[in-house]
Amino acid sequence: MAQQSGIIKLKGSLGGISFYKTSDGYLAREKGGVSAQRIANDPVFQRTRENNAEFATAGKAGRLLRNAIQVLLQNAKDKRCVARLTRLLLAIVKTDQLHPRGERQVEAGNFQLLNGFEFNQNAKLGTSLYVPFETSLDRSAGTLTVSLPAYQPSVRIAAPKGTSHFRLAMAGVELNFEDSSFNFSKSETPIIAHNSSLQAGSTLVSNLTENANLPIIGIIGVAYFQEVNGEMYPLKNGAFNALAVSFVDQV
């Protein structure tokens, strides 16, 4: 694999060389390798087919999760978020002890491994929010609740330079990996001034399906704003917003 240089960047194939664009820039590599037909049919590549199938399962699960939380994720992710999430979900697939190789599933693996996943490595929730919140799930009522004690924003919210205000948000998500469907419910605080004023304790509630028998995850995020002439603008277009999985419950 080689890095393309120069003013003109190429895409496609030329003289046995493939030119393509990645997040690391424009690259080039020599074409070759085993044919797709042989990989699909030759017994020698049985393990390769199994690995490819499970990678596809992880990729599909990651797409479902990202679609479910898109309203929060669109301004709180780094450029490698998709790859990192897929890698973690593949690790979860490999913990499935019920299905044979090549058929293992996310929902049958150790879904708890997803807890703590940071969607934005440039602004982690663990180094942004220092309010000791508590999360509780009532499956019979279909409610996911986050309780926040009283706190001083300037002490408990590590805001980037230029922040004048912030907002906390939480969401609960039911994920159905079999039919690629989800149920999403969001709750958030008002936009709050980032100063030393004491904020009263509060509760954020996500309303989900009563008696749901699907995996449920909780997401918590912090969004930062800058006030200009009475208007609130996302700080740096959300580059410093934090978002992470804070709760996982697997049936």
N, C-alpha and C positions, 0 to 999 in steps of 0.2 A: 504494500500500500504506500502510495507516494502522495505528497501534497502538491496540488497544482499552484503554479505561480504565474505571474504575468497579468496583463490587463484583461485578456479574453479568457473566460472560464468555459469549459466544455462539459456537456452532458451527453450520455449515450455511449456508443461503442465505435471504435476506429482502430483497424489494424490489430485486432486481438487485445486491445486495451479498453477497459470500461472506465468511463468518466462519470462521476456522480457527486452530489452535494450532500453533506451531513452537517450536524450541529458544530462539527470541528472545522468546517470549511469545505472547499472543493478538493476531492481526492481522486486518485487514479489507481487502478490495479489491473494486472494481467488476467484475462479471462481464462477459465480452465476449470478443472475439478470433475467430479462424477456427474453424469447426466441425471436429471430429475426422474426419468423413467426407471433407471437402475435403482435409485434410492427407494422408489415407490414399490418395487417388486422383488429385488434381490434379497434373499434371506440373510445375507451378510449384513445388510443395513437394517435389520429388525430393530435394534436398539436405537438407531437414528430415527426411525419412524416413530418409535415410542416417545423419544425425547421431543421430537417436533410436535407430536400431538399434545403433550403436556405443556409445552411452551405456548401453543395456541390456546389451550384452556386458560392459562394464566393471563395471556393477553386479552382474551375475551372478558375475563373477570375484572381486569383493570379498567377496561373501557366502560364496563357497566358502572363501576364505582365512580369513575370520573364524570360520567354523564349524570349520575345521581346527584352529585354535589357541585355541578358546574356553576351554579349561581354563586357559590363561595370560592370555588377553585379558580375562576377566570382571572382574579386579581391576587392570587396567593400561591404561586407555584414557580419553581425554577425550571430551567430548560431541560434538566435531566429527570424531571419528576416522573414522566411516563416510564422510562427505562428502570428507574429505581423501584417503582411500584410493581412493575411486571416481574422484576427479579425477586422481590419479596413474596409475591403471590405464587411464583413458581416454587419457592422454598416451602410455602404452605401446602401446595399440591403434593409435594414429595413426602409430606408427613401423613398423608392418607394411608391408613392401614387396612382399608376395606376393599379397595379395588386393585386389580392387577396393573402393572406398569403400562403406561400408555393410555390408561383409562382413569387414572386417579383424578379426584375432583377437589376444588377449593373448599367447598362446604363440608367435605369429609375430613379435611386436614385440621391442623391446629390453628384455627383462625385467630387465636389470641396473639399470634406473632405479629398481627397487624397493629396491635395497640402501641401507640407512641409514634407511629409513622408521621414524619414531617413532610408536608407537601412542598414547602419552600425552605431549602437548605440555606438560603441567604438571610432568612429571618425566622429562626426556630421559635416555636411556641414556648419551649422550655427555657429560653433566655429572653422572652418578651413579657410573659404573664407570670407574675409572682403572687397572685391571689390564690389562696388554698381552697379551691372549689371542690365540691362533692357532687358526684353523679350517681343517680339512682334510677332503676328501671322497674316499672310495674307492668309486666306483660299482660296481666288480666285487664288492666285499665287502658293499656296501650299508651303509656306516658313515659317519656324519658326526661328526667329533670336534672338541671344543674343548679346548685345552690351556691351563691357567692356571699361571703361575709362582708361587713363594712370594710372599706379600704381607702387609702389615699392614692389617687392615680399617679402622682409624681414619685411615689415610693414603690408602688406595686406594679406599675406598667413601665417597662423599659422602652421608651419611645425613641425613635431616631430623630436626629436633628431636623428642625423645621416643623415638628408636630405641634399643633395647637389643640387638637381634639382626637378622640379615638372612639371606637365602638367595639363591643364584644358581641360575638354571635356564636350560637350553637345550633347543631342540627342532629336529628336522629334519622337513620336510614335503614329500612328493611331491604335486604338484597335477596332476590330470587335468581340464583345462578342457572337454574334449569331452563327457565323461559326468558331470561335476560330482562326481567322487569324489576322495578323498585318502587318504594314508597318513601318520599322525602318530606320532612317537616322541619321548618326553620324557626328560630326565635332569636331576637337580638335586643340589645339595650338601645336606648336613644344615643345619639352622638353626644359624648361627654367631654367637657373641658379637661385637658391634661394639666392639672394643677394640684395644689395641696389640699383642696377642699375634701372633706370626708364624704365619700359616697356610701349611702345606706346599703345594707344587705339587700340582695335581690334574688329572684328565682327566674330561670329561663326554662320553659317547658316545650317539648316537642311532642305533638300528638300523632301517634301512629295507630296501627291496627290493633284492636282488642284481641287478646289471646293469639297473637301472631306466633307462628312456629318457624319463622325464618331467622337467619343471623341478623343481629341488629348492631350497628356501630354508632358511636357518638363522635361528633366532630366539634372542635372548638377553635375559634379564630379571633384574631385581633386585627382590625383595620385602622389605619392612621389617616388623619385629615389635616389639612392646613386651611385656616380661615383667611380669606382675602376679600375685603370689602363686604363682609357679611355673608359671603358664600363659602360653602365647604367643598374643597377639592381633595380628591384622593392624593395622598402624599406620594410623589414620584410614580404616579400611575399604579400604585399598589405594590411597588417593588419590595417594600419592607413589611408587607402584611404577612402575618403568621397564621398557619392553619395546620392542625394536626389531628390525628385520630386519638381520642381521649378515653374511649370506652368501647369494649367489645363484649357482646353476649351471644354465645353460640348454643343453640338448642341441643 
